[in-house]
Amino acid sequence: MDTDTVDVVVIGGGAAGLNGALMLARSRRSVVVVDAGDPRNAPADGVHGLFAREGVAPGDLLAQGRREVTGYGGRVVDGRVAELSGDVTSGFRARLDDGSTIGARRVLVATGLTDVLPPIPGMTELWGIDVLHCPYCHGWEVRDRAIGIVASGPASLHHALLFRQLSDDVVYFAQGTVLDAEAREKLAARDIRVLDGAVVALEVADGRLAGVRLDDGIVVARDAVAVAPRMEARVAVAAGVGLVATDHPMGVGTHVAASPTGLTDVPGVWVAGNAGDLMAQVGASAAQGAMAGAHINADLVAEDTARAVAARREAVVS
């Protein structure tokens, strides 16, 4: 698809991108959403903690979002942006993987993140099924079951205490991470058993988790495992305009630093959702998209007004 320049190209059609596009389309902005079709929550059977849409299937939520965007005149293109170039002065250009291009005055990057899991056999296979990461997204579904916490860093202690709120049977697999006396006291006080051996595999039976195998050969029966993956913003596509991901201050991955409105250090480029906020759930990501969309529209209004004033002055002089 080769188009004339539109007001905004949105890269990514998840909750953040679609809600940003919705705000823009309702403001009568020409907007195109380019969606590669690989949302982070694709393995999940439902979206949780989202007011009035609790338990909705991720695909159904996005399909409804697409209908709403197109209902206001926005466009959604299935494809992947291969390269983003240009700048706010000369205009941006998004080249898709099929060779087509889209010109735009502004860009909203809503490409999300990649979860990098520990290299433990069975982990990827069960991701989003019995291997979980967020107690608020999946905790209710594993309440009162046997849960294992596979430590991946300092934040795993907090992870364990959150899941302990949901079950009396929690085992902490330390994985060589350092637990000082205070941390061990907290775990003991909450009846969370600590196992210091290395996890070498997750045992899978009929597509579900059966247990956690340690390096001494012992298998600890578990119904679910929680792990905090490394989260890396998927923004390589925007490197051509100078947008880069940096280390998150909490040491949990990489993100794009931005203002509260989503404006990045690159003029004309905003970010929303997990690419900028690694911790955002669906509701928060959608809210960030709405915020960014509103501020992009306001920025364009200011530019349009400045142009109109300049044109009016020129007409008066001539």
C-alpha positions in Angstrom: 0.0 0.0 0.0 1.5 3.3 -1.2 -0.3 6.2 0.3 -0.3 10.0 0.4 1.0 11.3 3.7 -1.4 10.6 6.5 -1.5 12.5 9.8 -0.3 9.5 11.9 1.1 6.0 11.4 0.7 3.8 14.4 3.1 0.9 14.5 1.5 -2.0 16.5 -2.1 -2.9 16.8 -2.4 -4.0 20.4 -4.4 -2.2 23.1 -2.1 0.8 23.1 -1.9 1.2 19.4 -5.6 0.7 18.8 -6.7 3.1 21.5 -4.3 5.7 20.3 -5.7 5.3 16.8 -9.2 5.5 18.1 -8.6 8.9 19.8 -7.0 10.2 16.6 -9.7 8.9 14.3 -12.4 10.4 16.5 -10.5 13.7 16.2 -10.9 13.3 12.4 -7.2 12.6 11.9 -6.1 10.3 9.0 -4.5 7.4 10.8 -3.1 4.0 9.7 -2.4 1.2 12.1 0.2 -1.3 10.9 -0.1 -4.6 12.9 2.2 -7.6 12.7 -0.3 -9.8 14.5 1.9 -11.1 17.3 0.6 -9.6 20.6 2.5 -10.4 23.7 -0.6 -11.9 25.4 -1.5 -14.2 22.5 -0.9 -17.4 24.6 -3.3 -16.2 27.3 -6.9 -17.5 27.3 -8.3 -14.3 28.7 -7.5 -10.7 29.6 -7.8 -10.1 33.4 -8.1 -7.0 35.6 -9.7 -5.0 32.8 -12.8 -3.2 34.0 -16.0 -4.4 32.2 -14.1 -6.8 29.9 -12.9 -9.3 32.5 -11.9 -12.6 30.9 -12.3 -11.5 27.3 -10.2 -13.4 24.8 -7.2 -11.3 23.7 -8.1 -11.9 20.0 -11.8 -10.8 20.5 -10.7 -7.6 22.3 -8.4 -6.6 19.5 -10.9 -7.5 16.8 -13.4 -5.2 18.5 -10.8 -2.5 18.8 -10.1 -2.7 15.0 -13.8 -2.4 14.3 -14.0 0.7 16.4 -11.0 2.3 14.7 -12.2 1.6 11.2 -15.7 2.7 12.2 -14.4 6.2 12.6 -12.4 6.2 9.4 -9.1 4.9 10.5 -7.3 2.1 8.6 -5.7 -1.1 9.9 -3.1 -2.8 7.8 -1.9 -6.4 8.4 1.8 -6.3 8.0 5.1 -5.5 9.6 7.0 -2.2 9.4 10.5 -3.1 8.2 12.0 0.4 8.4 11.0 3.8 9.7 12.8 6.8 8.3 12.5 10.6 8.1 11.9 13.2 10.7 9.2 15.6 11.9 10.3 18.4 9.5 10.4 16.4 6.2 7.9 13.8 7.3 8.2 10.2 8.3 8.1 7.2 6.0 7.2 3.6 7.1 8.3 0.9 4.7 6.4 -2.4 5.2 7.8 -5.8 4.7 5.9 -6.1 1.4 7.7 -3.1 0.0 4.8 -0.6 0.3 5.3 2.6 2.1 3.2 5.0 4.3 4.1 8.6 4.8 3.1 10.3 8.0 3.4 13.6 9.9 3.7 11.9 13.3 4.4 8.3 14.6 3.0 6.4 17.5 5.2 3.4 18.4 3.2 0.7 20.2 5.2 -2.4 19.3 5.2 -3.9 22.8 8.0 -6.0 24.2 9.6 -9.5 24.0 9.7 -11.7 27.1 13.0 -13.4 27.3 12.6 -16.6 29.4 15.3 -18.5 31.3 16.8 -21.2 29.0 15.1 -24.0 30.9 13.6 -26.9 28.9 9.8 -26.7 29.1 9.6 -23.1 30.0 8.8 -21.8 26.5 6.5 -24.7 25.8 4.3 -23.9 28.8 4.5 -20.1 28.6 1.1 -18.5 29.1 -0.4 -21.9 30.1 1.3 -23.1 33.3 4.3 -20.8 33.2 3.2 -17.4 34.3 4.7 -14.0 35.2 2.0 -11.7 36.6 -0.1 -12.4 39.8 -2.6 -9.9 38.7 -3.0 -11.3 35.2 -3.0 -15.0 36.1 -3.0 -15.4 39.8 -6.6 -16.0 40.4 -6.6 -18.9 37.9 -3.9 -20.7 40.0 -5.3 -19.9 43.4 -4.9 -22.6 46.0 -2.7 -24.7 43.7 0.9 -25.8 44.1 3.0 -22.9 42.7 6.7 -22.6 42.1 8.7 -19.4 41.8 11.7 -19.7 39.6 14.0 -16.9 40.7 15.6 -14.8 38.1 16.8 -11.8 40.1 16.3 -9.6 43.1 12.6 -8.9 42.2 11.8 -12.6 42.5 11.4 -12.3 46.3 8.6 -9.8 45.8 7.1 -12.1 43.2 7.0 -14.9 45.7 5.3 -12.9 48.3 2.6 -11.7 45.8 1.9 -15.3 44.8 1.8 -16.4 48.4 -1.3 -14.2 48.7 -3.0 -16.6 46.3 -1.9 -20.0 47.6 -0.6 -21.6 50.8 1.7 -23.9 48.8 4.5 -21.9 47.3 8.1 -23.1 46.7 10.9 -20.7 45.9 13.5 -22.1 43.6 16.5 -19.8 44.3 18.5 -20.7 41.2 21.7 -19.4 42.7 20.3 -15.9 43.4 21.4 -14.4 46.7 19.0 -14.4 49.6 20.2 -12.6 52.6 19.0 -13.4 56.1 16.2 -10.8 56.0 14.9 -12.3 52.7 15.0 -15.8 54.1 13.2 -14.7 57.2 10.4 -13.2 55.2 10.0 -16.3 53.1 10.0 -18.5 56.2 7.5 -16.3 58.0 5.1 -16.8 55.1 5.8 -20.6 55.0 7.4 -20.4 51.6 9.9 -23.3 51.2 13.3 -22.4 49.7 15.2 -24.9 47.5 18.7 -23.8 46.5 19.4 -26.4 43.8 19.4 -25.4 40.1 16.3 -26.0 38.0 17.3 -28.0 35.0 13.9 -28.7 33.4 10.2 -28.4 33.7 8.5 -31.8 33.5 5.6 -31.8 31.1 2.8 -34.4 30.8 0.1 -34.2 28.3 0.9 -30.6 27.5 0.7 -29.4 31.2 3.2 -28.9 33.9 3.9 -31.9 36.1 6.8 -30.7 38.2 10.1 -28.9 38.4 13.3 -31.0 38.0 16.4 -30.0 40.0 20.0 -30.7 39.3 20.1 -33.5 41.9 17.4 -35.4 40.0 14.5 -34.6 42.4 11.2 -33.5 40.8 9.1 -31.2 42.9 5.4 -31.5 41.9 4.0 -28.2 40.9 0.8 -27.1 39.1 2.1 -23.7 38.0 5.4 -21.9 37.8 5.9 -18.1 38.0 9.0 -16.5 36.6 9.9 -12.8 36.0 11.3 -12.8 32.4 13.7 -10.2 31.1 11.5 -7.7 29.1 12.9 -6.1 26.0 11.2 -3.3 24.1 10.6 -4.2 20.5 11.6 -0.9 18.9 14.5 -1.9 16.5 12.2 -0.9 13.6 12.4 2.8 14.7 16.2 2.9 14.9 16.3 4.7 11.6 14.7 7.8 13.2 17.0 7.6 16.3 14.6 5.9 18.7 16.5 3.4 20.9 15.7 1.3 23.9 17.8 1.8 27.1 18.2 -0.2 30.2 15.2 0.1 32.6 16.2 1.6 35.9 14.8 -1.4 37.8 17.2 -3.7 35.9 14.3 -5.8 34.4 15.0 -5.2 30.7 15.0 -2.4 28.2 12.4 0.3 27.5 11.9 3.6 25.7 12.1 6.6 28.0 9.3 9.0 27.4 7.3 11.9 29.0 4.0 11.1 30.8 2.3 11.9 27.5 4.4 9.3 25.6 6.6 11.9 23.7 10.0 10.4 23.2 13.3 12.2 22.7 12.7 12.0 18.9 10.5 14.9 17.8 7.3 13.7 16.3 7.5 10.2 17.8 5.4 9.0 20.7 5.4 5.6 22.5 2.6 3.9 24.3 2.2 0.5 26.0 4.8 -2.0 26.9 7.5 -0.5 24.7 7.7 2.3 27.1 6.2 0.9 30.3 7.3 -2.7 30.9 4.8 -3.2 33.7 1.7 -2.0 32.0 -1.2 -4.4 31.7 -3.8 -4.1 29.0 -5.9 -1.4 30.7 -2.8 0.7 31.4 -1.5 0.2 27.9 -4.8 1.3 26.4 -4.9 4.4 28.6 -1.4 5.3 27.5 -2.4 5.0 23.9 -5.4 7.3 24.5 -3.1 9.8 26.2 -0.6 9.7 23.4 -3.3 10.0 20.7 -4.7 13.1 22.4 -1.4 14.8 22.6 -0.4 13.9 19.0 -3.7 15.5 17.9 -2.9 18.6 20.0 0.6 18.8 18.5 -0.9 18.6 15.0 -3.5 21.2 15.8 -0.8 23.6 16.9 1.2 22.9 13.7 -1.9 23.4 11.5 -2.8 26.6 13.3 0.7 28.0 12.9 0.6 27.2 9.2 -2.9 28.8 8.9 -1.6 32.0 10.6 1.4 32.2 8.4 -0.8 31.7 5.3 -3.2 34.4 6.5 -0.4 36.9 7.1 1.0 36.2 3.7 -2.3 36.8 2.1 -2.8 40.1 3.9 0.6 41.3 2.8 0.1 40.3 -0.8 
